[in-house]
Amino acid sequence: MPPASYWMRLRHFLRVHKALFFLGFVLPWVVFGSISWSVVVFGGFSCDQPILLFLHQHATPWLDKLAVGLTVIGNTGPMVATTLLIIGGLLLRGRRSQALAFVLSVGGSMLLTQVIKFLVARPRPELWASIHPETTYSFPSGHAMDTAAVATAVGFLLWQHRAYWLTRTLGPVFALSVGWARLYLGVHYPSDVLAGWASAVGWVIGVQVLAALAVRQPPPKASVKAKAPPQ
């Protein structure tokens, strides 16, 4: 699909489903704002620690390996590598506007993660000695935010592709699995993970919607009328 056609179709889809995209953008930021307020003012939710302790009580060696593996795959390095591969593929196919939107979606979300971490400065949970410890700030979860941003951005790229149903399923499952791994390892509170998912989805949808509205539609080609034969 030519780049211009992609943005035209997405713009038309936005017009038809305005309420859907409004909720997709506004609702995640409302969720994120509510969680942030609770974390900054009250230190988080009362259910944060009980959920972590419940997961830890049901730990097994097999789940330990699974959680560490998901954490490694969902780390910043693999997510950046995945992003660069997708951007390279888009550029090779001449889809520069889509590549730029993907950079702003995923790269902007990753940058936003670090800014929020610095501003909130929430310490990591210390309920037990984690088998995969972390030393940076806890809120929001960078793993949850990065994986959700990549999954949402890829979903936009493939929203008209035949394999979209696969992306729509595997992307959220992967992001949810990585979020579970961070809780299982005891390095994030549930509010950290939920805030990461919400802010990533809200950011990516906002970027994609603005990109669809900003890319100009190419002018229609002038039709050449056949000259009437001389009388």
N, C-alpha and C positions, 0 to 999 in steps of 0.2 A: 504494500500500500504506500503510495507517495506520501511524503511528510505533510503536504498541505491537505491532502484528503483525510489523513488521520486527525488533524486538529479540527477540520470542518465537521467530521462525524462526531467527535467528542463534544464540540460546541453544540451541535444539534441535540446530542444526548443530554447535555446539561440543561438545555431549554425545556426538554420534555420532562426531565426528572429533577426539577429545581428543589423540591422539598427534600428529596433523598440526599442530594449533595449538601443542602443547607444543614440537615441533621448530621451528615457525615463530617462536616467541618465544625459546627458549633457544639454538638454534643460531646465530642472528645475533649474539647477545651474546657467545657463546663466541668466535666469529670476531673480533668487535670487540675483546674483551679480549686475545686473543692478538696481534693486530696492534698494539694500544696498548702492550703489554708490549715487543714487539720495537722499536717506535719509541722509547720512553722509555729502554730499557736499552741497545739496540744501535744506535740511530739509524736503524732501518728494516731492510728486507730487502736482501740482496746483489743481487737482481734488479731493484731499483728503477731504478737508473741505466741499466743495459743496455736495459731496455724503452723508456725515454724516448729514448735515443740511436737505437734501432732505428726508432722512429716518426719521429724528426726526419730520419733519413737518407732516408726515403721521402716527405718533404714535397713537395707540389706546390702551385701557385697555387690550383687548384680546391679542394684539401683545406684550404688556408688559409682560404678564404672560408667553407667549410662549418663548420670548427671555430669560427670567430669567430661565425658565425650561431647555432650551437647554444649557444654560451656566452651570447650575448645573450638568447636565448629562455629558457634555463635559469637566468638570474640571479634574485636574490632578488626584485626588483621584479615581473617577470612572474609568478613563483610566488605572491607575495602577492596580486597582482591576481586570479589564477585562484582562489585560496583564498577571497577575499572574494566573488567571483561565485557560487561554489558555495554558500557559507554563506548568501548572500542568497537564492538560489533555494530552499534548504531552509527558511529562515524564512518565505518567502512561501507555502510549501506546508504550513506548520504543523508542520514536523519539527524542533522545537527541540532534542530530545535528540540527534538525528543531527547537527545543526549544531554543538552543543557538543562532541560526540565528534570531529567533523572539526577544530574549532579546536584542541582539545587534541592531536590527532594531528599535524597539520601545524605549528601554531604552537609546540607543545612541542618538536618536532624541530628547528625553526629556532633556538629559544632554546638547546637543548642543544648545537647546533653551536658557537655562540659561547662557551659555557662551556668546552667541551672544547678549543677553539682556544686560549683564554686559559690553561688549565691546562697544556697540552702545550707550547705556544709553539714549534712546529717551523718553522724557516725555509723559505721557498720554494726549489725547485730553481733553480740558477743554472748550468745546463749550456750555455745559449746565450741570446742576447737574444730574448725572446719577442716576437711581433708583437702580443700582447695581454697585457701584463704585469700582475701583481698585487703588492700591497704588504702584505697582511695575512698572518696566520699560515696555515700550509699544512695542518695536520692537525686534523680531517678535512676533506675537500672539501665546502664548503658547497653547491656546485652538485650534486654527487652526492647529498648528503643531502636537499636540498630536493626534487629531482625524484623521488627514490625514495619520499619521504614522501608527496608528492602522488599519485603513481601507486598506491601501496599503499592510501591512504585512499580514493581514487576507486574502486579495485577492491572495497573493502568496501561502498561505497554501492551499487554496481551488481552485486553478486554474485548477485542473483536476477533481474536484468534480462536481456532478450533480447540486449542489446548487450554483455553481459559478456565474451563471447569476444573482441570487438574491443578492449575495455579491457585485458583480460588480455594481449593481444598488443602493442598500441601503447604502453601504459604502460611495461613493462620495456624495450622497444626504445628509447623516448625517453630513459629514465634511463641506459641503457647507452651511447647515442650521446653524451649530454652528458658522461658520464664519459670516454669516448674523447677528446672534444674537449679536455678539461682536460689530459689526458696529451699529446696532440698539440701543444698550445700550450706545453708545458713548464712549466706553472705548478703542477702537482701531481705527487707521486710516485704510483705505482700503489697503494701501501699507503694513501695518503690517500683515494683514490677507493673502494677496497674497504671501508675502515672506514666511510666515509660511507654507502654502500649498506647495510651490515650494521646499523649503529646505527639508521638510519631505519626499516628494515623491522621490526627488533625493537621499536622504540618504538611504531610505529603498531599493530602487532599486539597489543602489551600493552595499549594504551589501548582498542582496540576490544573486546578480550576482557573487560576490566574493566567497560567501559560496558555490554556485553551482560549481565553478571552483576549489575550494580548497578541497572539499570532494573527497577522492580517490575512484575510482571505484573498487569494489571488484574483485579479480582475478577470471577468469572463472574456474569452477570446472573441474578437469581432468576427462575425460570420461574413464570408465573402459571397456576395450575390453574383450570380451568373449574369453576364451582360446579354441584353436582348440582341438577337441577330439583326443586322441592318435590314431595313425594309427595301 
